[in-house]
Amino acid sequence: MLNIEDHNENGTGICAFEGRLDGNTSEQADKHLTSLVDNGDVDNVIIDLSSLEYLSSAGLRVLLMAAKRAKGCKKQVVLAAANESVQQVLTISGFSSILKIFPDRTSAEDALAS
Amino acid sequence: MLFSCLWPPSASAQTQDVAVLLRAGIFDRQPFHGKETRGWMRVPTGLDVSILQAISEEANFRPQIENRSWQDQLTAMQEGAQDIAFGAYYDSNRLSYARYSPSYRSEENALYVDVQNAPPSNLSDVSDLITWLQTDGVRLGIARGFLLAEEALEDFVRDPENSEHVVEMGDKGDLLQALGSGVIQAFVGSPLVIDLMLHNQPDRRTIRRHALDLGETDVFLMYSRATLTDKQMDRLDQAIEDLRTSGEINNIKREFLLPTFLTIITNQGWFFVLNMMGVVAFSLSGILLARKGRYNFFGALILAATPALGGGLVRDIFLGVPVSFFETPSYLFVVMGLVIGATILFKVWDLLRNRFFENPVATERWALKLYDHLFKIFDAWAVAAATIVGVSVAAENFVQPLWLWGPLLGVITASFGVILRDMIRANHDILLLKKDSAGEMSLLIGTIYSICLLQPFIALSTRNIFITTMMLTVTGFILRIVIIYAKIQNPLNLGNSRNAPQKRFSHFEKTEPKLWTLLESFIPESGGQAHPLSRSDLENQHLEFFNQIKELHEMFRDMTREPLGESEVDRLLILQSRLERLRLIEENLYAVATDGQSAWSQLDQAFWESLHAVIGTVATTLDDPDPLSIELLTNLATADPRRFEELRKQHRDTDTTTQQEEDTLQRTYRFQRIFILIAEYVNLYITDLNQTEQ
């Protein structure tokens, strides 16, 4: 089960996940992220992981695909507020070397604004 | 001193009538007539001599040529001491004692000036020339007895009123001297004769041919009415017509004039540049190999000089002519200068790179790519230019038949240096003799060039030869570039194309993504989580992987027994290393998946999810290696390996560890090994990708 909320905040796309991002919900997450990255009014995307309980391998690949898509159109996808278990998966996989991870949404917004 | 040369009567003459003696005279006017040393004798040679020989044979005469100046020849013709004179211009004053044959050739007229006192740039026709002579008080030199093709100019020169503008001189040597010393400001002469003289007198570099077209003068045989009967003269006229119709005269002209043109051309600045560019290109290719192979300065010098000068050396030895770089040491100086310059450049570059670049490995890769592109471009130009130079040198040295020896000497010039270089490098597998097609391409371009030079569809002139030469050099260059960049393998390779190394490498590359997909299947995702397979399924996949990898191991083992090329050996080593990493990844994955099947912790789960995602990413990228995926994969491979240590430390610090947690922590070492092996594999993959892209 995954709830997704996304909106455009002054050119920064915010996508907040709540629940589990796994093989069952990855397609839904992928659609949201794709439309957000492709949105011409969005310069960069912050994925808010504060309410994400579980990140599976399928979820990791959704994040990677979003980062790749964004790079292709000179945008940036960053992650914010991952809990300990999600952070652990990102670290072990090495995806933290591809995706920038910020402790919270505000610091992510500040970093993108600068 | 008087000398004579007798040709034996032709076969036809021997069986019919005895050939009639035909007395002629000769003076030095190369390339039309002159003398050359054969053995211990000085014998007549040149275009007119050969044509006279052919006409005499055709008309059943036996020429006897004596050394005599032109004026002496005219006197001898009047007195009946000479029967025939060749290389004559038409002069109606001589009709009382001589009869003219039909014209058997023509002679171009050209204006020569001193660049230090050049005519105005708008000199575009004869009237402009006459105006220049009259208004600027210019003196025009002309050889005594030379008939100008342009009637208006001939009239001007012969008009006594213009005597202050015209200086008649003994011969072309006097004209050159007078122009050089400023006695005259221009002269008209036959470009073949004058250019050849200028070629032999390099100190007269300020004398240049002007582009003004002054037409062509017809040239005749002149018969003595005192000694030859009308019937004999008719027979000679008929022989000229027959030889002209059969194309024989044209063949003789081409045979004699081509080497002369090429002698002139090969000594012109643009040809020197063409040749020098080939030398530079071959030198740089050797220097780049020396850099790649970590040779010392002397080694670099040998690797640069061998391809740059070796082909020409072998060619000159075959031809028995002076070695070109002994005569023109500037070639050797250029090679030495390039090696010294490159050595300094590499040293400075290495120093800067290690000090100022954050990622020297990436910089090195970029530099290697640049080297490789430069190598290919230089190599293409060198092969094309050396081929053309080889054919030209063959023609210049009268090597007959040119259609056979021209291309062969072209190939020798372009290829033998490279072969020598590779022999010095102890590279048992000389690419030029295997998958490369430079040799065949040289033969093709050399043959086309030789045919163009030999065939009458290109009128012989320095301009036409220049155009033909440049067109074929550029064609050869483009052809070689296309062959190199399109990676076209030599279609004339005698090996079986089905088991070519490249085919087997491709087979490995096609199998690789399948192996990764197989590895991914060791950890399927079900119920929203990645888990290792059950024990029995795992054993099946393990066996399947073993079978697939065994076939690849055997394929590579067979290849190691074959005489592969240098680049193929490099590639094989990389692919073998990749296969070995794959084997180790599977071995570790199988081991960790069979360990503690019933007791996976949350940390284990994080590892399985991560591993599944990374293996899946590698499999997808290998299947469709677009640049962005490659970039992401490269970043993934550079992830800090210390992250595992920190993770274990965190877990040990947080609480008292149970046996199950301790088992999990122990398993993380094996997981860590798998991640490190994947990173190594990715690095090998990227390296190979960069090299094959080149």
Boltz contact constraints between the chains, C-beta under 6 A:
constraints:
  - contact:
      token1: [A, 20]
      token2: [B, 528]
      max_distance: 6.0
  - contact:
      token1: [A, 22]
      token2: [B, 528]
      max_distance: 6.0
  - contact:
      token1: [A, 23]
      token2: [B, 525]
      max_distance: 6.0
  - contact:
      token1: [A, 23]
      token2: [B, 528]
      max_distance: 6.0
  - contact:
      token1: [A, 24]
      token2: [B, 528]
      max_distance: 6.0
  - contact:
      token1: [A, 56]
      token2: [B, 528]
      max_distance: 6.0
  - contact:
      token1: [A, 56]
      token2: [B, 529]
      max_distance: 6.0
  - contact:
      token1: [A, 56]
      token2: [B, 609]
      max_distance: 6.0
  - contact:
      token1: [A, 57]
      token2: [B, 525]
      max_distance: 6.0
  - contact:
      token1: [A, 57]
      token2: [B, 530]
      max_distance: 6.0
  - contact:
      token1: [A, 57]
      token2: [B, 609]
      max_distance: 6.0
  - contact:
      token1: [A, 57]
      token2: [B, 612]
      max_distance: 6.0
  - contact:
      token1: [A, 57]
      token2: [B, 613]
      max_distance: 6.0
  - contact:
      token1: [A, 58]
      token2: [B, 525]
      max_distance: 6.0
  - contact:
      token1: [A, 60]
      token2: [B, 613]
      max_distance: 6.0
  - contact:
      token1: [A, 61]
      token2: [B, 613]
      max_distance: 6.0
  - contact:
      token1: [A, 68]
      token2: [B, 628]
      max_distance: 6.0
  - contact:
      token1: [A, 68]
      token2: [B, 632]
      max_distance: 6.0
  - contact:
      token1: [A, 71]
      token2: [B, 628]
      max_distance: 6.0
  - contact:
      token1: [A, 72]
      token2: [B, 628]
      max_distance: 6.0
  - contact:
      token1: [A, 88]
      token2: [B, 606]
      max_distance: 6.0
  - contact:
      token1: [A, 89]
      token2: [B, 606]
      max_distance: 6.0
  - contact:
      token1: [A, 89]
      token2: [B, 609]
      max_distance: 6.0
  - contact:
      token1: [A, 89]
      token2: [B, 610]
      max_distance: 6.0
  - contact:
      token1: [A, 91]
      token2: [B, 643]
      max_distance: 6.0
  - contact:
      token1: [A, 92]
      token2: [B, 606]
      max_distance: 6.0
  - contact:
      token1: [A, 92]
      token2: [B, 607]
      max_distance: 6.0
  - contact:
      token1: [A, 92]
      token2: [B, 610]
      max_distance: 6.0
  - contact:
      token1: [A, 93]
      token2: [B, 610]
      max_distance: 6.0
  - contact:
      token1: [A, 93]
      token2: [B, 613]
      max_distance: 6.0
  - contact:
      token1: [A, 93]
      token2: [B, 614]
      max_distance: 6.0
  - contact:
      token1: [A, 94]
      token2: [B, 636]
      max_distance: 6.0
  - contact:
      token1: [A, 94]
      token2: [B, 639]
      max_distance: 6.0
  - contact:
      token1: [A, 97]
      token2: [B, 635]
      max_distance: 6.0
  - contact:
      token1: [A, 97]
      token2: [B, 639]
      max_distance: 6.0
  - contact:
      token1: [A, 98]
      token2: [B, 632]
      max_distance: 6.0
  - contact:
      token1: [A, 98]
      token2: [B, 635]
      max_distance: 6.0
